[in-house]
């Protein structure tokens, strides 16, 4: 049982690491790709990097929601259980 619990916590740590680093990676990759595409005049690259930039911003929004809203729901459900 102890090993399974330890593995569960490692999986949670890995999931949080991916959750917090992935939007940064996507956003900055799209930003650098966008500047490169704009300087070379590659319009297909510009459109692709704009979509990628929006995807990175959506990752930041979902990260914010998970970090701020989810603990509030957990706290509210615990308070209801205590009553």
Backbone as numpy.savetxt, mean C-alpha at the origin, in Angstrom:
# Nx Ny Nz CAx CAy CAz Cx Cy Cz
1.97 -25.89 18.51 1.15 -24.69 18.51 2.01 -23.43 18.51
3.10 -23.48 19.24 3.96 -22.31 19.35 4.57 -21.96 18.00
4.96 -22.97 17.21 5.55 -22.71 15.89 4.56 -22.10 14.92
3.30 -22.57 14.99 2.27 -22.02 14.09 1.97 -20.57 14.44
1.96 -20.26 15.73 1.70 -18.89 16.15 2.85 -17.97 15.73
4.07 -18.48 15.86 5.24 -17.70 15.45 5.21 -17.45 13.94
4.82 -18.47 13.18 4.73 -18.31 11.72 3.65 -17.29 11.36
2.55 -17.29 12.12 1.47 -16.33 11.86 1.98 -14.90 12.05
2.75 -14.67 13.11 3.26 -13.32 13.34 4.27 -12.92 12.27
5.09 -13.85 11.80 6.01 -13.53 10.71 5.25 -13.16 9.44
4.16 -13.86 9.18 3.35 -13.55 8.00 2.72 -12.16 8.13
2.29 -11.80 9.32 1.71 -10.47 9.54 2.77 -9.39 9.33
3.98 -9.63 9.83 5.06 -8.65 9.66 5.41 -8.49 8.18
5.48 -9.58 7.44 5.77 -9.51 6.00 4.65 -8.78 5.27
3.41 -9.06 5.63 2.28 -8.39 4.97 2.30 -6.89 5.24
2.62 -6.49 6.45 2.70 -5.06 6.76 3.87 -4.40 6.04
4.99 -5.11 5.93 6.13 -4.58 5.20 5.76 -4.33 3.73
5.10 -5.29 3.11 4.68 -5.14 1.71 3.66 -4.02 1.60
2.73 -3.95 2.54 1.70 -2.92 2.51 2.30 -1.52 2.56
3.34 -1.34 3.37 3.91 -0.01 3.51 4.96 0.33 2.45
5.61 -0.64 1.86 6.66 -0.33 0.88 6.16 -0.33 -0.56
5.15 -1.12 -0.87 4.69 -1.25 -2.25 4.20 0.07 -2.85
3.36 0.84 -2.16 2.93 2.12 -2.77 4.08 3.07 -3.04
5.09 3.10 -2.16 6.25 3.95 -2.40 6.99 3.51 -3.66
7.18 2.22 -3.80 7.90 1.70 -4.97 7.16 2.02 -6.26
5.86 1.79 -6.27 5.06 2.05 -7.48 5.05 3.55 -7.79
4.85 4.36 -6.77 4.74 5.80 -6.98 6.03 6.39 -7.53
7.16 6.07 -6.90 8.41 6.67 -7.35 8.90 6.08 -8.68
8.60 4.81 -8.92 8.93 4.24 -10.24 8.14 4.95 -11.33
6.86 5.19 -11.07 6.03 5.89 -12.06 6.49 7.33 -12.23
6.89 7.96 -11.15 7.33 9.35 -11.23 8.60 9.47 -12.07
9.57 8.61 -11.81 10.81 8.65 -12.59 10.56 8.22 -14.04
9.69 7.23 -14.22 9.35 6.81 -15.59 8.63 7.90 -16.35
7.79 8.65 -15.65 7.06 9.74 -16.29 8.00 10.85 -16.74
8.96 11.21 -15.91 9.91 12.24 -16.31 10.77 11.76 -17.48
11.13 10.49 -17.47 11.92 9.95 -18.57 11.12 9.93 -19.86
9.85 9.51 -19.78 9.01 9.46 -20.98 8.72 10.85 -21.51
8.53 11.81 -20.61 8.28 13.18 -21.07 9.50 13.77 -21.75
10.68 13.47 -21.23 11.89 14.04 -21.84 12.20 13.41 -23.19
11.82 12.14 -23.37 12.10 11.49 -24.65 10.95 11.63 -25.64
9.79 12.12 -25.19 8.66 12.30 -26.09 7.87 11.03 -26.35
8.02 10.02 -25.52 7.31 8.75 -25.68 5.93 8.86 -25.05
4.91 9.07 -25.88 3.56 9.31 -25.36 2.92 8.04 -24.78
3.25 6.88 -25.30 2.74 5.63 -24.73 3.29 5.45 -23.32
4.56 5.76 -23.14 5.17 5.69 -21.81 4.57 6.70 -20.86
4.22 7.88 -21.36 3.59 8.90 -20.52 2.24 8.41 -20.01
1.43 7.87 -20.90 0.11 7.38 -20.50 0.24 6.21 -19.52
1.15 5.29 -19.81 1.34 4.15 -18.92 1.81 4.60 -17.53
2.74 5.53 -17.50 3.25 6.00 -16.21 2.23 6.84 -15.46
1.34 7.51 -16.16 0.26 8.23 -15.48 -0.69 7.24 -14.80
-1.03 6.14 -15.50 -1.86 5.11 -14.87 -1.14 4.50 -13.67
0.15 4.28 -13.81 0.94 3.72 -12.71 1.01 4.70 -11.54
1.07 5.98 -11.83 1.08 7.00 -10.78 -0.25 7.01 -10.01
-1.35 6.89 -10.73 -2.66 6.81 -10.08 -2.76 5.55 -9.23
-2.21 4.46 -9.72 -2.20 3.21 -8.96 -1.38 3.36 -7.68
-0.27 4.05 -7.74 0.53 4.30 -6.54 -0.19 5.18 -5.54
-0.89 6.19 -6.03 -1.66 7.06 -5.14 -2.79 6.27 -4.50
-3.42 5.37 -5.25 -4.46 4.50 -4.68 -3.87 3.60 -3.60
-2.64 3.18 -3.78 -1.97 2.39 -2.75 -1.77 3.18 -1.48
-1.40 4.47 -1.61 -1.26 5.32 -0.43 -2.61 5.50 0.28
-3.66 5.68 -0.51 -5.00 5.85 0.09 -5.42 4.59 0.83
-5.21 3.43 0.21 -5.59 2.19 0.90 -4.74 1.96 2.14
-3.46 2.33 2.09 -2.60 2.21 3.26 -3.12 3.11 4.38
-3.52 4.32 4.04 -4.06 5.25 5.04 -5.35 4.70 5.66
-6.21 4.15 4.82 -7.47 3.60 5.33 -7.21 2.43 6.25
-6.31 1.56 5.87 -6.01 0.39 6.70 -5.40 0.80 8.03
-4.55 1.80 8.01 -3.88 2.21 9.24 -4.80 3.01 10.16
-5.72 3.79 9.62 -6.53 4.66 10.47 -7.92 4.11 10.76
-8.58 3.56 9.76 -9.98 3.15 9.93 -10.10 1.78 10.59
-9.26 0.84 10.20 -9.36 -0.53 10.72 -9.20 -0.59 12.24
-8.22 0.10 12.84 -8.14 0.05 14.31 -9.37 0.65 15.00
-10.01 1.62 14.38 -11.22 2.20 14.98 -12.35 1.18 15.01
-12.49 0.38 13.93 -13.51 -0.66 13.91 -13.21 -1.73 14.95
-11.93 -2.09 15.08 -11.56 -3.09 16.08 -11.82 -2.58 17.48
-11.53 -1.32 17.73 -11.78 -0.74 19.05 -13.28 -0.67 19.35
-14.06 -0.29 18.35 -15.51 -0.21 18.55 -16.11 -1.59 18.83
-15.63 -2.62 18.13 -16.17 -3.96 18.37 -15.76 -4.48 19.74
-14.58 -4.14 20.21 -14.17 -4.56 21.56 -14.98 -3.85 22.62
-15.31 -2.58 22.40 -16.12 -1.86 23.36 -17.54 -2.43 23.43
-18.05 -2.87 22.28 -19.39 -3.49 22.28 -19.37 -4.82 23.00
-18.28 -5.58 22.89 -18.17 -6.85 23.58 -18.11 -6.66 25.08
-17.48 -5.59 25.54 -17.34 -5.34 26.97 -18.65 -4.90 27.61
-19.54 -4.33 26.82 -20.81 -3.84 27.38 -21.81 -4.93 27.61
